């Protein structure tokens, strides 16, 4: 056994009784190295997500100002269907993909990417077919929703393709391509809505077609950047990947539906309880509290693939440490943002939307703000669990949250209206967050003997 020589300083040797100073210096050096490696990725991820959030934020404000509240309410209800399809895509395909690539992708990355593209295309076709069928049903029951749903079915494949390619940019560490695509997407959305308004063509159907066009342009930008070249694949590759994604994603499907119910599903509940205009007001208020959630989502996109790689290389203890420390960071950012928004809510709403009905509903921001904090707190825990492919807890946390939401809405909705539904939603978020953090904080180190026995797998 060898003994390290004591470290020299300007005045000689450090005394042997100060090992803490050496550990502190090493920790600082490691932190600085991590910051140097991540600053480019984080900056580009924030640029990408910031542009996406800014585009959605400004588009929502313009739609609130230029559309009547009932028209805006119809728009957000149809968009909630699109977001349900998106969270299904995320749970079945995108959230499970980084762990699959980390484990099998060293020698199979090209095959995995092409196979995943085909899985996304199949999912797009199936979901568009379901939306078309629902448009036929609504033409008999609520005809004002039939044409918007038809337009959503047309736009849906372009939306699904862009979401997939954007996530692929992060898996391949090509955040710059995602940022450029966000520029194109944001420009098309904002330029398009302004053009529609001043030409007198702005409508719910036109907005939905605009979404498809903007997402299609952004997807083309990513392909032109060389992130992915579409190609042929074997049916066996697609089937193998579909099985791998289903094994982990089947638990995330229920969690995704729960996520949608607790974030977007409240809009149909509010519309059924208080009317379509009330749903539009709640969506306008949601827009005010979502930018910080989008920031956390940007960090999630940038960090998850790298954490998955690190867990495979180092072990599960790394995932637990990351969950604990990142929880404090994510939560602190959201608490500061919520304090600013809630403190000046009436002024901000009056300046943004210029509609008295929305400014008078500022009290609804309190349950929305609490739900936002509860949604952000377990972000680090979610990343750690997804990096380890532990997805069952997501299902149970969301299932419990949905049960609380529906129970609370049934009790409070008839008497308190939209406010009662939003408070039930806040409680459901808090309970789900607690379950996720508890699961991540209890992660234990995997025995090294098990990790060494993992074979290298090649897809043939």
Steps between C-alpha positions, in 0.01 A plus 500: 500500500631844407444825682451823309761766568368808678403784269742790472393859538681829471607471859594135508275202571137493603458349845363148502209613718328694215358235264177703477685776313618249240153352461354848463751593232432178309123555527534856372720386212250228407209744513687745279576225249136395488393861448746541212372184330134585545490875433463457124235230529298689758521827305377338179230306685380820665505675163296221344247479780496876547408560138236227514355642819513856369325397182222319687473782753470777243270293280266442793495870588423598142226238477342623825503859368387430143253214555176519699522310829268221381712456184818493706332249731429268204861538386647399837263204532608362162865569584452302820425199276826564312688515830342172609642341184837663574526370855410157367789526253733615776407213730498220244802610298700807598545465877612139469730558203802653685534197727473263202762695305730518803490122542492377140602796289880486504499271195140534385419871505414532131273193507325622814434846357351372174287243683377767741406726208275226365345448843420873511347493151277207593393676819423816299282312253304324773435813704397702194251225413351522850469880473325463163248261652439739788443784251220294345344448841524869592339600169177353639538607865694831491555600134712805590780256599488283185712718268766579767538127571536429128777762481667345806502159329682659204756681718560212741765306297713815461470572872602146595796501260634830633468393863692178424778669301537767766548237769746317272711817487552469876569128490770561238634809681399729210323772695603761243276336240207505743560870568506587128180301446335691784587825325325375186201371697457821699535718190237302309255502792521870581531617141215274399258614772571867423443437130175313566372778724570788262364304204178427689555122487575435868290212634537191715540275194762731346700504825511121512619478139761764582636277778546215255674722246739651757589161648556356151743781414686445830524124436644570153762731654615223736528253213697752292737546797596133463360380831315222323466372147184293442572155370382142473494263792415140574164405639679299768683814617176696530330212683796455737513871585122515545525218755783674685309828510180329610669322791588831662245725333191300596522640851567848367181494289281513807729761648478704179122492501515608863739781413264617226199479732674706769631765258273509195210275594386764746398713200219264387396469865482877535313529169246239613456672838528872424485530120737527203591862580614396850727239340653774287560715808669214686724431200596869484597483867692176446708673236624741765635224726641262238823674386697372800360150441629526142840599638507188713393297196795644308738389774330161500556455126866593525581302813304172471710334224824586678372381838390172338853454363652585839279254688605220263867590546510582873203332666166574661645696790566783256129516414404535868750780561384683190135473608569647844711798393302588187173506695622799697608682182179439302276589793687820589476635146124443483430645845676825408311525172165424665558767764555765231196397293260469791616825656426705187229286342235767442741741335652231279161367387366845420806584290514169314141417413307829522182315594326572828365145529853360520638767736204442734594129522852562637410317824505176299876540461555382859398136444671508160822630659498231769445234236791646301735473800388142566554416132854638500621356832535134383668585166838376619342187647324434169826529308673258738220243478473523121877463467468168685188395303294485820162608368240321710502768770397761240182306435405471866582863579289629213219250565471623857516861379218444250287331767547802727426741214180326392381454858573862586337624179187297571475650852619856439408555134122536543538749786831682433516469121840549336665597829403171664635299206831689509547445874430128456761507223756664730455228763532227236831649380640514852418136576646376172819700552547354847478143367757562225750665732461223758574237234810684372642572845480128587708385202770256611832419342493204260745222591810523281484130423162552332626795295804301383280215376313721251590386148563730206203464268505549127177533299519284189 
